[in-house]
């Protein structure tokens, strides 16, 4: 288990669970939609993927924080492209973690939320092929996927705001972690839906051709001021938590 230096606020070394103790209940709930926490990783030169995937940017410590956030959320959201490229499977594989979720009043698995405009998703993706996974697809499309072993529901909406409001009402989701990709992140920012950002800064220079940033939005920039609430370090990797100032 990784130990992190706690740089801000200053304190003793901690593990991922200790670092995120109380996180779920720290911020007030919004009135109608879930609280949205963006969780991303980037290299020092701003790359969010190598060869189309983020795995080479991270390491064991990053994965521990990543899975701790998942374990304490009601739902995990990602764009269809991210689900395809990262080959999403069951969100929590550890049986002990699922039992702890149940003991704390949560479902064994977080709800998996996919944002998709075209429903171009292979029913054999590991997530959709898992009979214990519950999936909700937010989409403006009228169609449906071919039969899957996972339980799949649909929220028909071209607006992420309306989709998240319905998600909160229909599925009792109050805290959702979003894992990208950049276009979905940009849409969330444009609609004012990001409440906080967890950013792992990988101590690597990747170079190569220009790639996507954390957020992509073809519209007018909508800056969101941030307040740094947490800063951890492990093996030259930095882990920051920012809260959006309203």
N, C-alpha and C positions, 0 to 999 in steps of 0.2 A: 504494500500500500504506500503510495507516494505521500511524502510530507512536504508541505509548502511553507515557504517563508512568508509571513504576513507583513506586507509592507505598508498597507493602508486599509483600515486603521492598524497602527502598530500593535503587535501582540505576539504571543507564543506561536511556534510552528503548529500547523494544523493539518488534518487530512481533509479530503473533499467534503465529507459529511459535516465536519466541524465548521468548515469555511462557509457552508451554505445553511447552517443551522438558523432556523427562523426566517429564511428567505421567503418561503411560500406566503407567510402571513405579514410580511413587513410593509408592503405597499397597500394602500386602500384599494378595494375593488372598484372598478368602473360601474356605472349604473346599469348598463344594458349589455355590454359585451365582455368577453374574457380579457383579463390582463395579458398582454403579449410581451414575451421576453424573447428577443432575437439572440440566437446562440451561433457564433461564427468563429472561424479560424482564418488567419491570414499570415503570410510571410512578412518579413520586415519591409520588402519592397512591394507589398500590397497584393500579392497573388493569393487567391482563395482556393486554388486547385493546381495540381500537377498532373498532366495527362488526363484532365477531366475529372479527377477525383481528389478529395481533400486528405485522404489517409496519410500520404507521405509528409504532410505538414505537421502532423501531430505525433503523439507518443503516449506511453502509459498514463502519465499524469493528466494530459488533456482528456484522454478517454475516461478517466475516473470522474472528472468534473462533468463531462458530457453525460455520462450515465446517471450521475447523481441528480442532475437537472431533470432528466427524463423521469427518474423515479419519483420525483416530488411534484410532477405536473399532472393536470387532468388530461391533457392532450398534447400531442406533438404534431406540428404541421410542417409540411414541405411541399415544394412545387413538384409537379409530375416529373419534370426533367431530372430533378435531384433524386427522386425515388428510383427512377430508371438507372441513372448513372452510378449511384451509390449502392444499388441492389438492396434496397431496404428489406429487412426481414422483421420478425417479431421485435417490438421495441424494447422489451425487457425479457431476457432469456434466463436470468438467474432466479431460480425458484424461491430462494430465501428473500430476495428483494420483493418479489410478488407477494409473499406472505406478509412482509412488513407493510406493504401498501395496504393490504386488506385490514391489517390490525389498526392502521391509522385512519380507516374509513374511506379509502380510495379503492377503485376497481383494481383487479390484479394487473391489468395492462392499461397504460394510457390509451385513450382514443387516438387512432392514427388519422390525421386530417390531411388530405391531398388537395391542393389547388390545381385544377386542370381545366384548360379551355376546350380541349379537343377530345378528352377521354382516351387518349392514345396510351393505354396502359395494358401490358400483357398480363392476363389473369394468372400466368405462371410465375410472376414475380414472387420472391419469397414471402413478402408481406401479404400479398393477396392469396397465396397458396396456404397460409397458416390458418387452420380452423379456429384457433383461439384468439385471433386478432379481430378487432372491431375497427372498421374503416368508414370514414365519412368523406365524400368527395364534394368539394365546393366547385360548382361548374355552371357556366351559362348554357351548356349543351343540353339537348333534350334526350339524348340517347342513354344507354346503359352499357356497362361492361358485359362481356360474356360471363356465364356463371363462374363464381370463385368459391374457394373453400372458406375464405374469410367472410365475415358478415359485413356487407357493404350497404350503406345508406347514401342518399344524395341530398344536397342542398342546392337548389337551382337558383343561382344568383350570379349576376355579372359584377356585383359590387362586393368587395371583401368586407366592408362595413356591415352590410345587410347579412352576408353569410355568417359572420362571427356573431352577430346578434341572434340569429336563428340557432347557431351552434350552442350558445349559452342557454337559450330557452328550451331547446329540444333535448339537449344531452347533458345539461347541468355542468357545463365547462366554465370554470372561473379563472383558471390559470393555464395558459397554453405557451409552449416553447416552440418557436419557429426556427427551423434549421436551413432555411434558404430554398432555392438559390437566389442570386442577385436580383433577378427580375421581380420575383415575389417580394423580396425585401424592399425594392423600390416602390412597388405598389402599396405596400403597407405604410411606408413613409409618406407617400403622396396623400393617403387617406387619413393620416394622423393616428395610426393604429399602433405604433411602436411605443411601448412604455419603458422598456429597458433593453440594454445590450450587454451580452456577455461576449467578450472578445479575447480569444487566445492568440497571442502574438508569437509566432514560431521564429526561432533564431536562425533563419535561413534567408539567403538571397537566391531567388529562383531565376531571374532573368528571362531570356527568350522573348518571343513576340508578346505584345501587349495582350493581357487577358482581362477578364471581367473583374470589376471592383466588388466591394461588399454589397453595394446597391447599384442597380441600373435603372434609370428612369429617363425616358426620352423627353419628358416634359420639363417645365421650368423648375429649377432647383428649389427645394423646400427645406432649408436648414432647420435642424432640430437641436437646440442647445442641450448639452449633456452635463451631468454631474457625476464625478467619479466617486463611487461608494466603497469599492473593494479593489485591492491590487495584491496579487500573489505572485510568487516566483518559485520555479522549480527547474533546475538544470538549465538556466539561462532562458527559459520560456516564461513569458509574462501572461498573467490571467487577470483581466480587468472586468469589473462590472460597472456600467454606467446607467444612470436613471435619467430619462428624458425630463427636462424641466418644462413644466406647463405654464 
